[in-house]
Amino acid sequence: MINNVKQMREQCGYTQEQLANLVGASRQSIISIEKGHYIPTTIMALKLAFSLGVGVEELFILEKKDWKG
């Protein structure tokens, strides 16, 4: 999965702490999401997208290799 959270956050000029506050998460959660160590819930992905002014599909892109079956 391609994860564009860090790039979009930086484009918006937010720190990890600011984004965390906007979406009701911890800074550690944002760090884990940005590093690809944690895949957020659907609700968190929607909150991130809304806060960054983009669609979820711009933040998280499923690659063919990620398909099972």
CHARMM-style PDB file with segment names, atoms N, HN, CA, C and O in Angstrom:
ATOM      1  N   MET     1       0.847  -1.176   0.000  1.00  0.00      PROA
ATOM      2  CA  MET     1       0.000   0.000   0.000  1.00  0.00      PROA
ATOM      3  C   MET     1       0.891   1.236   0.000  1.00  0.00      PROA
ATOM      4  O   MET     1       1.856   1.329   0.757  1.00  0.00      PROA
ATOM      5  N   ILE     2       0.548   2.165  -0.852  1.00  0.00      PROA
ATOM      6  HN  ILE     2      -0.236   2.089  -1.467  1.00  0.00      PROA
ATOM      7  CA  ILE     2       1.252   3.440  -0.878  1.00  0.00      PROA
ATOM      8  C   ILE     2       0.553   4.366   0.116  1.00  0.00      PROA
ATOM      9  O   ILE     2      -0.673   4.472   0.126  1.00  0.00      PROA
ATOM     10  N   ASN     3       1.344   5.027   0.941  1.00  0.00      PROA
ATOM     11  HN  ASN     3       2.341   4.941   0.932  1.00  0.00      PROA
ATOM     12  CA  ASN     3       0.820   5.882   1.988  1.00  0.00      PROA
ATOM     13  C   ASN     3       1.360   7.297   1.757  1.00  0.00      PROA
ATOM     14  O   ASN     3       2.569   7.520   1.811  1.00  0.00      PROA
ATOM     15  N   ASN     4       0.470   8.240   1.502  1.00  0.00      PROA
ATOM     16  HN  ASN     4      -0.513   8.059   1.458  1.00  0.00      PROA
ATOM     17  CA  ASN     4       0.859   9.630   1.234  1.00  0.00      PROA
ATOM     18  C   ASN     4       0.531  10.587   2.378  1.00  0.00      PROA
ATOM     19  O   ASN     4       0.489  11.801   2.175  1.00  0.00      PROA
ATOM     20  N   VAL     5       0.301  10.058   3.570  1.00  0.00      PROA
ATOM     21  HN  VAL     5       0.336   9.072   3.736  1.00  0.00      PROA
ATOM     22  CA  VAL     5      -0.116  10.909   4.691  1.00  0.00      PROA
ATOM     23  C   VAL     5       0.946  11.958   5.010  1.00  0.00      PROA
ATOM     24  O   VAL     5       0.626  13.137   5.161  1.00  0.00      PROA
ATOM     25  N   LYS     6       2.201  11.539   5.112  1.00  0.00      PROA
ATOM     26  HN  LYS     6       2.460  10.581   4.989  1.00  0.00      PROA
ATOM     27  CA  LYS     6       3.258  12.487   5.471  1.00  0.00      PROA
ATOM     28  C   LYS     6       3.370  13.603   4.431  1.00  0.00      PROA
ATOM     29  O   LYS     6       3.461  14.779   4.783  1.00  0.00      PROA
ATOM     30  N   GLN     7       3.362  13.231   3.156  1.00  0.00      PROA
ATOM     31  HN  GLN     7       3.288  12.275   2.870  1.00  0.00      PROA
ATOM     32  CA  GLN     7       3.484  14.237   2.102  1.00  0.00      PROA
ATOM     33  C   GLN     7       2.327  15.229   2.136  1.00  0.00      PROA
ATOM     34  O   GLN     7       2.534  16.437   2.023  1.00  0.00      PROA
ATOM     35  N   MET     8       1.114  14.719   2.291  1.00  0.00      PROA
ATOM     36  HN  MET     8       0.945  13.737   2.383  1.00  0.00      PROA
ATOM     37  CA  MET     8      -0.064  15.589   2.321  1.00  0.00      PROA
ATOM     38  C   MET     8      -0.063  16.462   3.577  1.00  0.00      PROA
ATOM     39  O   MET     8      -0.438  17.633   3.524  1.00  0.00      PROA
ATOM     40  N   ARG     9       0.357  15.890   4.699  1.00  0.00      PROA
ATOM     41  HN  ARG     9       0.661  14.939   4.742  1.00  0.00      PROA
ATOM     42  CA  ARG     9       0.431  16.664   5.948  1.00  0.00      PROA
ATOM     43  C   ARG     9       1.411  17.821   5.790  1.00  0.00      PROA
ATOM     44  O   ARG     9       1.123  18.953   6.177  1.00  0.00      PROA
ATOM     45  N   GLU    10       2.569  17.520   5.217  1.00  0.00      PROA
ATOM     46  HN  GLU    10       2.803  16.600   4.903  1.00  0.00      PROA
ATOM     47  CA  GLU    10       3.575  18.566   5.028  1.00  0.00      PROA
ATOM     48  C   GLU    10       3.098  19.632   4.042  1.00  0.00      PROA
ATOM     49  O   GLU    10       3.379  20.816   4.230  1.00  0.00      PROA
ATOM     50  N   GLN    11       2.375  19.222   2.988  1.00  0.00      PROA
ATOM     51  HN  GLN    11       2.147  18.261   2.835  1.00  0.00      PROA
ATOM     52  CA  GLN    11       1.828  20.197   2.033  1.00  0.00      PROA
ATOM     53  C   GLN    11       0.858  21.160   2.708  1.00  0.00      PROA
ATOM     54  O   GLN    11       0.767  22.333   2.345  1.00  0.00      PROA
ATOM     55  N   CYS    12       0.131  20.636   3.703  1.00  0.00      PROA
ATOM     56  HN  CYS    12       0.205  19.684   3.997  1.00  0.00      PROA
ATOM     57  CA  CYS    12      -0.828  21.474   4.428  1.00  0.00      PROA
ATOM     58  C   CYS    12      -0.159  22.310   5.518  1.00  0.00      PROA
ATOM     59  O   CYS    12      -0.784  23.201   6.094  1.00  0.00      PROA
ATOM     60  N   GLY    13       1.103  22.023   5.794  1.00  0.00      PROA
ATOM     61  HN  GLY    13       1.610  21.299   5.326  1.00  0.00      PROA
ATOM     62  CA  GLY    13       1.830  22.776   6.805  1.00  0.00      PROA
ATOM     63  C   GLY    13       1.544  22.356   8.233  1.00  0.00      PROA
ATOM     64  O   GLY    13       1.799  23.115   9.168  1.00  0.00      PROA
ATOM     65  N   TYR    14       1.017  21.152   8.412  1.00  0.00      PROA
ATOM     66  HN  TYR    14       0.810  20.535   7.653  1.00  0.00      PROA
ATOM     67  CA  TYR    14       0.718  20.653   9.752  1.00  0.00      PROA
ATOM     68  C   TYR    14       1.894  19.872  10.327  1.00  0.00      PROA
ATOM     69  O   TYR    14       2.618  19.185   9.608  1.00  0.00      PROA
ATOM     70  N   THR    15       2.064  19.993  11.628  1.00  0.00      PROA
ATOM     71  HN  THR    15       1.476  20.552  12.213  1.00  0.00      PROA
ATOM     72  CA  THR    15       2.978  19.093  12.330  1.00  0.00      PROA
ATOM     73  C   THR    15       2.217  17.799  12.613  1.00  0.00      PROA
ATOM     74  O   THR    15       0.997  17.737  12.460  1.00  0.00      PROA
ATOM     75  N   GLN    16       2.941  16.786  13.021  1.00  0.00      PROA
ATOM     76  HN  GLN    16       3.932  16.836  13.146  1.00  0.00      PROA
ATOM     77  CA  GLN    16       2.275  15.532  13.397  1.00  0.00      PROA
ATOM     78  C   GLN    16       1.327  15.774  14.569  1.00  0.00      PROA
ATOM     79  O   GLN    16       0.234  15.208  14.614  1.00  0.00      PROA
ATOM     80  N   GLU    17       1.735  16.597  15.499  1.00  0.00      PROA
ATOM     81  HN  GLU    17       2.622  17.056  15.463  1.00  0.00      PROA
ATOM     82  CA  GLU    17       0.907  16.908  16.666  1.00  0.00      PROA
ATOM     83  C   GLU    17      -0.378  17.628  16.248  1.00  0.00      PROA
ATOM     84  O   GLU    17      -1.456  17.309  16.750  1.00  0.00      PROA
ATOM     85  N   GLN    18      -0.273  18.582  15.345  1.00  0.00      PROA
ATOM     86  HN  GLN    18       0.603  18.841  14.937  1.00  0.00      PROA
ATOM     87  CA  GLN    18      -1.457  19.314  14.880  1.00  0.00      PROA
ATOM     88  C   GLN    18      -2.437  18.389  14.170  1.00  0.00      PROA
ATOM     89  O   GLN    18      -3.644  18.461  14.401  1.00  0.00      PROA
ATOM     90  N   LEU    19      -1.920  17.524  13.311  1.00  0.00      PROA
ATOM     91  HN  LEU    19      -0.940  17.465  13.124  1.00  0.00      PROA
ATOM     92  CA  LEU    19      -2.802  16.590  12.611  1.00  0.00      PROA
ATOM     93  C   LEU    19      -3.454  15.629  13.596  1.00  0.00      PROA
ATOM     94  O   LEU    19      -4.642  15.325  13.489  1.00  0.00      PROA
ATOM     95  N   ALA    20      -2.670  15.158  14.552  1.00  0.00      PROA
ATOM     96  HN  ALA    20      -1.705  15.405  14.639  1.00  0.00      PROA
ATOM     97  CA  ALA    20      -3.218  14.262  15.575  1.00  0.00      PROA
ATOM     98  C   ALA    20      -4.376  14.923  16.312  1.00  0.00      PROA
ATOM     99  O   ALA    20      -5.408  14.293  16.543  1.00  0.00      PROA
ATOM    100  N   ASN    21      -4.210  16.182  16.680  1.00  0.00      PROA
ATOM    101  HN  ASN    21      -3.372  16.694  16.493  1.00  0.00      PROA
ATOM    102  CA  ASN    21      -5.280  16.905  17.373  1.00  0.00      PROA
ATOM    103  C   ASN    21      -6.515  17.061  16.500  1.00  0.00      PROA
ATOM    104  O   ASN    21      -7.638  16.956  16.992  1.00  0.00      PROA
ATOM    105  N   LEU    22      -6.322  17.309  15.223  1.00  0.00      PROA
ATOM    106  HN  LEU    22      -5.409  17.395  14.824  1.00  0.00      PROA
ATOM    107  CA  LEU    22      -7.452  17.471  14.303  1.00  0.00      PROA
ATOM    108  C   LEU    22      -8.287  16.202  14.186  1.00  0.00      PROA
ATOM    109  O   LEU    22      -9.513  16.268  14.098  1.00  0.00      PROA
ATOM    110  N   VAL    23      -7.627  15.050  14.184  1.00  0.00      PROA
ATOM    111  HN  VAL    23      -6.631  14.996  14.255  1.00  0.00      PROA
ATOM    112  CA  VAL    23      -8.342  13.787  13.962  1.00  0.00      PROA
ATOM    113  C   VAL    23      -8.628  13.015  15.247  1.00  0.00      PROA
ATOM    114  O   VAL    23      -9.226  11.939  15.198  1.00  0.00      PROA
ATOM    115  N   GLY    24      -8.214  13.544  16.387  1.00  0.00      PROA
ATOM    116  HN  GLY    24      -7.729  14.417  16.427  1.00  0.00      PROA
ATOM    117  CA  GLY    24      -8.477  12.886  17.660  1.00  0.00      PROA
ATOM    118  C   GLY    24      -7.619  11.654  17.890  1.00  0.00      PROA
ATOM    119  O   GLY    24      -8.088  10.638  18.403  1.00  0.00      PROA
ATOM    120  N   ALA    25      -6.355  11.761  17.501  1.00  0.00      PROA
ATOM    121  HN  ALA    25      -5.975  12.586  17.083  1.00  0.00      PROA
ATOM    122  CA  ALA    25      -5.418  10.641  17.665  1.00  0.00      PROA
ATOM    123  C   ALA    25      -4.194  11.140  18.417  1.00  0.00      PROA
ATOM    124  O   ALA    25      -4.061  12.333  18.691  1.00  0.00      PROA
ATOM    125  N   SER    26      -3.311  10.222  18.742  1.00  0.00      PROA
ATOM    126  HN  SER    26      -3.419   9.253  18.520  1.00  0.00      PROA
ATOM    127  CA  SER    26      -2.050  10.605  19.372  1.00  0.00      PROA
ATOM    128  C   SER    26      -1.007  10.879  18.294  1.00  0.00      PROA
ATOM    129  O   SER    26      -1.145  10.429  17.156  1.00  0.00      PROA
ATOM    130  N   ARG    27       0.016  11.605  18.654  1.00  0.00      PROA
ATOM    131  HN  ARG    27       0.128  11.971  19.578  1.00  0.00      PROA
ATOM    132  CA  ARG    27       1.117  11.865  17.721  1.00  0.00      PROA
ATOM    133  C   ARG    27       1.778  10.541  17.330  1.00  0.00      PROA
ATOM    134  O   ARG    27       2.188  10.364  16.183  1.00  0.00      PROA
ATOM    135  N   GLN    28       1.879   9.629  18.269  1.00  0.00      PROA
ATOM    136  HN  GLN    28       1.546   9.773  19.201  1.00  0.00      PROA
ATOM    137  CA  GLN    28       2.470   8.315  17.994  1.00  0.00      PROA
ATOM    138  C   GLN    28       1.664   7.565  16.943  1.00  0.00      PROA
ATOM    139  O   GLN    28       2.236   6.868  16.106  1.00  0.00      PROA
ATOM    140  N   SER    29       0.348   7.700  16.979  1.00  0.00      PROA
ATOM    141  HN  SER    29      -0.117   8.266  17.660  1.00  0.00      PROA
ATOM    142  CA  SER    29      -0.494   7.057  15.965  1.00  0.00      PROA
ATOM    143  C   SER    29      -0.205   7.623  14.580  1.00  0.00      PROA
ATOM    144  O   SER    29      -0.116   6.880  13.602  1.00  0.00      PROA
ATOM    145  N   ILE    30      -0.059   8.935  14.503  1.00  0.00      PROA
ATOM    146  HN  ILE    30      -0.132   9.539  15.297  1.00  0.00      PROA
ATOM    147  CA  ILE    30       0.249   9.570  13.215  1.00  0.00      PROA
ATOM    148  C   ILE    30       1.609   9.094  12.714  1.00  0.00      PROA
ATOM    149  O   ILE    30       1.764   8.794  11.530  1.00  0.00      PROA
ATOM    150  N   ILE    31       2.581   9.026  13.596  1.00  0.00      PROA
ATOM    151  HN  ILE    31       2.456   9.269  14.557  1.00  0.00      PROA
ATOM    152  CA  ILE    31       3.909   8.528  13.229  1.00  0.00      PROA
ATOM    153  C   ILE    31       3.808   7.110  12.678  1.00  0.00      PROA
ATOM    154  O   ILE    31       4.390   6.807  11.636  1.00  0.00      PROA
ATOM    155  N   SER    32       3.079   6.245  13.365  1.00  0.00      PROA
ATOM    156  HN  SER    32       2.607   6.491  14.212  1.00  0.00      PROA
ATOM    157  CA  SER    32       2.929   4.849  12.924  1.00  0.00      PROA
ATOM    158  C   SER    32       2.225   4.739  11.585  1.00  0.00      PROA
ATOM    159  O   SER    32       2.589   3.906  10.754  1.00  0.00      PROA
ATOM    160  N   ILE    33       1.224   5.572  11.373  1.00  0.00      PROA
ATOM    161  HN  ILE    33       0.928   6.249  12.047  1.00  0.00      PROA
ATOM    162  CA  ILE    33       0.511   5.578  10.095  1.00  0.00      PROA
ATOM    163  C   ILE    33       1.452   6.039   8.988  1.00  0.00      PROA
ATOM    164  O   ILE    33       1.534   5.408   7.934  1.00  0.00      PROA
ATOM    165  N   GLU    34       2.157   7.135   9.227  1.00  0.00      PROA
ATOM    166  HN  GLU    34       2.091   7.647  10.084  1.00  0.00      PROA
ATOM    167  CA  GLU    34       3.061   7.673   8.211  1.00  0.00      PROA
ATOM    168  C   GLU    34       4.163   6.677   7.834  1.00  0.00      PROA
ATOM    169  O   GLU    34       4.560   6.600   6.672  1.00  0.00      PROA
ATOM    170  N   LYS    35       4.648   5.926   8.805  1.00  0.00      PROA
ATOM    171  HN  LYS    35       4.325   5.989   9.750  1.00  0.00      PROA
ATOM    172  CA  LYS    35       5.713   4.955   8.544  1.00  0.00      PROA
ATOM    173  C   LYS    35       5.191   3.652   7.943  1.00  0.00      PROA
ATOM    174  O   LYS    35       5.973   2.784   7.554  1.00  0.00      PROA
ATOM    175  N   GLY    36       3.865   3.519   7.869  1.00  0.00      PROA
ATOM    176  HN  GLY    36       3.230   4.225   8.185  1.00  0.00      PROA
ATOM    177  CA  GLY    36       3.285   2.307   7.318  1.00  0.00      PROA
ATOM    178  C   GLY    36       3.272   1.136   8.282  1.00  0.00      PROA
ATOM    179  O   GLY    36       3.064  -0.007   7.875  1.00  0.00      PROA
ATOM    180  N   HSD    37       3.494   1.415   9.556  1.00  0.00      PROA
ATOM    181  HN  HSD    37       3.664   2.344   9.887  1.00  0.00      PROA
ATOM    182  CA  HSD    37       3.464   0.366  10.578  1.00  0.00      PROA
ATOM    183  C   HSD    37       2.049   0.072  11.050  1.00  0.00      PROA
ATOM    184  O   HSD    37       1.795  -0.967  11.659  1.00  0.00      PROA
ATOM    185  N   TYR    38       1.138   0.980  10.772  1.00  0.00      PROA
ATOM    186  HN  TYR    38       1.345   1.825  10.278  1.00  0.00      PROA
ATOM    187  CA  TYR    38      -0.249   0.843  11.209  1.00  0.00      PROA
ATOM    188  C   TYR    38      -1.168   1.316  10.092  1.00  0.00      PROA
ATOM    189  O   TYR    38      -0.994   2.412   9.559  1.00  0.00      PROA
ATOM    190  N   ILE    39      -2.130   0.501   9.746  1.00  0.00      PROA
ATOM    191  HN  ILE    39      -2.272  -0.389  10.179  1.00  0.00      PROA
ATOM    192  CA  ILE    39      -3.146   0.878   8.770  1.00  0.00      PROA
ATOM    193  C   ILE    39      -4.357   1.356   9.561  1.00  0.00      PROA
ATOM    194  O   ILE    39      -4.925   0.594  10.344  1.00  0.00      PROA
ATOM    195  N   PRO    40      -4.757   2.604   9.366  1.00  0.00      PROA
ATOM    196  CA  PRO    40      -5.844   3.150  10.170  1.00  0.00      PROA
ATOM    197  C   PRO    40      -7.197   2.517   9.847  1.00  0.00      PROA
ATOM    198  O   PRO    40      -7.396   1.926   8.786  1.00  0.00      PROA
ATOM    199  N   THR    41      -8.104   2.661  10.789  1.00  0.00      PROA
ATOM    200  HN  THR    41      -7.942   3.142  11.651  1.00  0.00      PROA
ATOM    201  CA  THR    41      -9.481   2.231  10.558  1.00  0.00      PROA
ATOM    202  C   THR    41     -10.084   3.091   9.463  1.00  0.00      PROA
ATOM    203  O   THR    41      -9.530   4.129   9.099  1.00  0.00      PROA
ATOM    204  N   THR    42     -11.196   2.667   8.951  1.00  0.00      PROA
ATOM    205  HN  THR    42     -11.646   1.824   9.246  1.00  0.00      PROA
ATOM    206  CA  THR    42     -11.886   3.443   7.914  1.00  0.00      PROA
ATOM    207  C   THR    42     -12.242   4.831   8.425  1.00  0.00      PROA
ATOM    208  O   THR    42     -12.063   5.820   7.714  1.00  0.00      PROA
ATOM    209  N   ILE    43     -12.739   4.910   9.638  1.00  0.00      PROA
ATOM    210  HN  ILE    43     -12.884   4.106  10.215  1.00  0.00      PROA
ATOM    211  CA  ILE    43     -13.123   6.206  10.199  1.00  0.00      PROA
ATOM    212  C   ILE    43     -11.909   7.112  10.335  1.00  0.00      PROA
ATOM    213  O   ILE    43     -11.986   8.297  10.010  1.00  0.00      PROA
ATOM    214  N   MET    44     -10.790   6.575  10.809  1.00  0.00      PROA
ATOM    215  HN  MET    44     -10.727   5.613  11.073  1.00  0.00      PROA
ATOM    216  CA  MET    44      -9.577   7.388  10.944  1.00  0.00      PROA
ATOM    217  C   MET    44      -9.076   7.827   9.573  1.00  0.00      PROA
ATOM    218  O   MET    44      -8.643   8.968   9.414  1.00  0.00      PROA
ATOM    219  N   ALA    45      -9.128   6.944   8.585  1.00  0.00      PROA
ATOM    220  HN  ALA    45      -9.479   6.017   8.715  1.00  0.00      PROA
ATOM    221  CA  ALA    45      -8.700   7.297   7.228  1.00  0.00      PROA
ATOM    222  C   ALA    45      -9.574   8.436   6.683  1.00  0.00      PROA
ATOM    223  O   ALA    45      -9.067   9.355   6.041  1.00  0.00      PROA
ATOM    224  N   LEU    46     -10.869   8.372   6.939  1.00  0.00      PROA
ATOM    225  HN  LEU    46     -11.281   7.625   7.461  1.00  0.00      PROA
ATOM    226  CA  LEU    46     -11.781   9.428   6.499  1.00  0.00      PROA
ATOM    227  C   LEU    46     -11.491  10.746   7.211  1.00  0.00      PROA
ATOM    228  O   LEU    46     -11.518  11.807   6.588  1.00  0.00      PROA
ATOM    229  N   LYS    47     -11.216  10.685   8.507  1.00  0.00      PROA
ATOM    230  HN  LYS    47     -11.194   9.823   9.013  1.00  0.00      PROA
ATOM    231  CA  LYS    47     -10.876  11.892   9.266  1.00  0.00      PROA
ATOM    232  C   LYS    47      -9.580  12.515   8.736  1.00  0.00      PROA
ATOM    233  O   LYS    47      -9.487  13.732   8.581  1.00  0.00      PROA
ATOM    234  N   LEU    48      -8.594  11.677   8.462  1.00  0.00      PROA
ATOM    235  HN  LEU    48      -8.670  10.688   8.588  1.00  0.00      PROA
ATOM    236  CA  LEU    48      -7.324  12.166   7.924  1.00  0.00      PROA
ATOM    237  C   LEU    48      -7.554  12.854   6.577  1.00  0.00      PROA
ATOM    238  O   LEU    48      -7.066  13.958   6.339  1.00  0.00      PROA
ATOM    239  N   ALA    49      -8.296  12.189   5.713  1.00  0.00      PROA
ATOM    240  HN  ALA    49      -8.692  11.292   5.907  1.00  0.00      PROA
ATOM    241  CA  ALA    49      -8.558  12.747   4.383  1.00  0.00      PROA
ATOM    242  C   ALA    49      -9.295  14.082   4.483  1.00  0.00      PROA
ATOM    243  O   ALA    49      -8.920  15.050   3.822  1.00  0.00      PROA
ATOM    244  N   PHE    50     -10.327  14.135   5.296  1.00  0.00      PROA
ATOM    245  HN  PHE    50     -10.633  13.349   5.833  1.00  0.00      PROA
ATOM    246  CA  PHE    50     -11.092  15.365   5.467  1.00  0.00      PROA
ATOM    247  C   PHE    50     -10.203  16.490   6.001  1.00  0.00      PROA
ATOM    248  O   PHE    50     -10.246  17.616   5.506  1.00  0.00      PROA
ATOM    249  N   SER    51      -9.399  16.171   7.016  1.00  0.00      PROA
ATOM    250  HN  SER    51      -9.364  15.256   7.419  1.00  0.00      PROA
ATOM    251  CA  SER    51      -8.527  17.175   7.634  1.00  0.00      PROA
ATOM    252  C   SER    51      -7.458  17.689   6.679  1.00  0.00      PROA
ATOM    253  O   SER    51      -7.014  18.832   6.785  1.00  0.00      PROA
ATOM    254  N   LEU    52      -7.048  16.834   5.748  1.00  0.00      PROA
ATOM    255  HN  LEU    52      -7.408  15.905   5.662  1.00  0.00      PROA
ATOM    256  CA  LEU    52      -6.008  17.217   4.793  1.00  0.00      PROA
ATOM    257  C   LEU    52      -6.589  17.714   3.469  1.00  0.00      PROA
ATOM    258  O   LEU    52      -5.848  18.100   2.564  1.00  0.00      PROA
ATOM    259  N   GLY    53      -7.912  17.704   3.363  1.00  0.00      PROA
ATOM    260  HN  GLY    53      -8.514  17.391   4.097  1.00  0.00      PROA
ATOM    261  CA  GLY    53      -8.580  18.241   2.182  1.00  0.00      PROA
ATOM    262  C   GLY    53      -8.399  17.407   0.925  1.00  0.00      PROA
ATOM    263  O   GLY    53      -8.366  17.938  -0.185  1.00  0.00      PROA
ATOM    264  N   VAL    54      -8.281  16.088   1.106  1.00  0.00      PROA
ATOM    265  HN  VAL    54      -8.307  15.656   2.008  1.00  0.00      PROA
ATOM    266  CA  VAL    54      -8.107  15.182  -0.032  1.00  0.00      PROA
ATOM    267  C   VAL    54      -9.027  13.983   0.133  1.00  0.00      PROA
ATOM    268  O   VAL    54      -9.652  13.808   1.179  1.00  0.00      PROA
ATOM    269  N   GLY    55      -9.106  13.165  -0.900  1.00  0.00      PROA
ATOM    270  HN  GLY    55      -8.598  13.307  -1.750  1.00  0.00      PROA
ATOM    271  CA  GLY    55      -9.863  11.929  -0.812  1.00  0.00      PROA
ATOM    272  C   GLY    55      -9.019  10.826  -0.182  1.00  0.00      PROA
ATOM    273  O   GLY    55      -7.790  10.862  -0.245  1.00  0.00      PROA
ATOM    274  N   VAL    56      -9.669   9.871   0.410  1.00  0.00      PROA
ATOM    275  HN  VAL    56     -10.667   9.841   0.461  1.00  0.00      PROA
ATOM    276  CA  VAL    56      -8.965   8.744   1.029  1.00  0.00      PROA
ATOM    277  C   VAL    56      -8.064   8.057   0.014  1.00  0.00      PROA
ATOM    278  O   VAL    56      -6.961   7.625   0.347  1.00  0.00      PROA
ATOM    279  N   GLU    57      -8.534   7.958  -1.223  1.00  0.00      PROA
ATOM    280  HN  GLU    57      -9.430   8.310  -1.493  1.00  0.00      PROA
ATOM    281  CA  GLU    57      -7.757   7.272  -2.254  1.00  0.00      PROA
ATOM    282  C   GLU    57      -6.490   8.031  -2.628  1.00  0.00      PROA
ATOM    283  O   GLU    57      -5.606   7.471  -3.276  1.00  0.00      PROA
ATOM    284  N   GLU    58      -6.390   9.291  -2.229  1.00  0.00      PROA
ATOM    285  HN  GLU    58      -7.109   9.745  -1.702  1.00  0.00      PROA
ATOM    286  CA  GLU    58      -5.149  10.038  -2.433  1.00  0.00      PROA
ATOM    287  C   GLU    58      -4.153   9.788  -1.306  1.00  0.00      PROA
ATOM    288  O   GLU    58      -2.946   9.938  -1.493  1.00  0.00      PROA
ATOM    289  N   LEU    59      -4.661   9.408  -0.137  1.00  0.00      PROA
ATOM    290  HN  LEU    59      -5.642   9.286   0.015  1.00  0.00      PROA
ATOM    291  CA  LEU    59      -3.789   9.120   1.005  1.00  0.00      PROA
ATOM    292  C   LEU    59      -3.273   7.685   0.987  1.00  0.00      PROA
ATOM    293  O   LEU    59      -2.105   7.424   1.275  1.00  0.00      PROA
ATOM    294  N   PHE    60      -4.161   6.769   0.645  1.00  0.00      PROA
ATOM    295  HN  PHE    60      -5.110   6.981   0.410  1.00  0.00      PROA
ATOM    296  CA  PHE    60      -3.827   5.347   0.685  1.00  0.00      PROA
ATOM    297  C   PHE    60      -4.157   4.719  -0.660  1.00  0.00      PROA
ATOM    298  O   PHE    60      -5.314   4.701  -1.081  1.00  0.00      PROA
ATOM    299  N   ILE    61      -3.137   4.206  -1.328  1.00  0.00      PROA
ATOM    300  HN  ILE    61      -2.197   4.220  -0.986  1.00  0.00      PROA
ATOM    301  CA  ILE    61      -3.317   3.619  -2.648  1.00  0.00      PROA
ATOM    302  C   ILE    61      -2.976   2.140  -2.576  1.00  0.00      PROA
ATOM    303  O   ILE    61      -1.846   1.765  -2.263  1.00  0.00      PROA
ATOM    304  N   LEU    62      -3.955   1.314  -2.868  1.00  0.00      PROA
ATOM    305  HN  LEU    62      -4.873   1.619  -3.122  1.00  0.00      PROA
ATOM    306  CA  LEU    62      -3.767  -0.127  -2.841  1.00  0.00      PROA
ATOM    307  C   LEU    62      -3.068  -0.559  -4.119  1.00  0.00      PROA
ATOM    308  O   LEU    62      -3.535  -0.279  -5.223  1.00  0.00      PROA
ATOM    309  N   GLU    63      -1.952  -1.239  -3.957  1.00  0.00      PROA
ATOM    310  HN  GLU    63      -1.573  -1.466  -3.061  1.00  0.00      PROA
ATOM    311  CA  GLU    63      -1.187  -1.734  -5.107  1.00  0.00      PROA
ATOM    312  C   GLU    63      -1.637  -3.146  -5.450  1.00  0.00      PROA
ATOM    313  O   GLU    63      -2.163  -3.863  -4.599  1.00  0.00      PROA
ATOM    314  N   LYS    64      -1.430  -3.533  -6.687  1.00  0.00      PROA
ATOM    315  HN  LYS    64      -1.003  -2.950  -7.378  1.00  0.00      PROA
ATOM    316  CA  LYS    64      -1.832  -4.852  -7.157  1.00  0.00      PROA
ATOM    317  C   LYS    64      -1.267  -5.951  -6.262  1.00  0.00      PROA
ATOM    318  O   LYS    64      -1.955  -6.935  -5.991  1.00  0.00      PROA
ATOM    319  N   LYS    65      -0.025  -5.798  -5.799  1.00  0.00      PROA
ATOM    320  HN  LYS    65       0.533  -4.999  -6.020  1.00  0.00      PROA
ATOM    321  CA  LYS    65       0.611  -6.825  -4.967  1.00  0.00      PROA
ATOM    322  C   LYS    65      -0.088  -7.009  -3.625  1.00  0.00      PROA
ATOM    323  O   LYS    65       0.093  -8.028  -2.959  1.00  0.00      PROA
ATOM    324  N   ASP    66      -0.898  -6.005  -3.227  1.00  0.00      PROA
ATOM    325  HN  ASP    66      -1.045  -5.177  -3.768  1.00  0.00      PROA
ATOM    326  CA  ASP    66      -1.618  -6.075  -1.951  1.00  0.00      PROA
ATOM    327  C   ASP    66      -2.908  -6.901  -2.051  1.00  0.00      PROA
ATOM    328  O   ASP    66      -3.507  -7.235  -1.029  1.00  0.00      PROA
ATOM    329  N   TRP    67      -3.336  -7.229  -3.271  1.00  0.00      PROA
ATOM    330  HN  TRP    67      -2.850  -6.957  -4.101  1.00  0.00      PROA
ATOM    331  CA  TRP    67      -4.555  -8.002  -3.480  1.00  0.00      PROA
ATOM    332  C   TRP    67      -4.294  -9.455  -3.106  1.00  0.00      PROA
ATOM    333  O   TRP    67      -3.251 -10.018  -3.438  1.00  0.00      PROA
ATOM    334  N   LYS    68      -5.217 -10.029  -2.439  1.00  0.00      PROA
ATOM    335  HN  LYS    68      -6.064  -9.572  -2.169  1.00  0.00      PROA
ATOM    336  CA  LYS    68      -5.129 -11.463  -2.098  1.00  0.00      PROA
ATOM    337  C   LYS    68      -6.193 -12.178  -2.892  1.00  0.00      PROA
ATOM    338  O   LYS    68      -7.387 -11.954  -2.691  1.00  0.00      PROA
ATOM    339  N   GLY    69      -5.766 -13.034  -3.789  1.00  0.00      PROA
ATOM    340  HN  GLY    69      -4.796 -13.216  -3.952  1.00  0.00      PROA
ATOM    341  CA  GLY    69      -6.724 -13.825  -4.566  1.00  0.00      PROA
ATOM    342  C   GLY    69      -6.957 -13.336  -5.950  1.00  0.00      PROA
ATOM    343  OT1 GLY    69      -7.743 -13.928  -6.689  1.00  0.00      PROA
TER     344      GLY     69
END
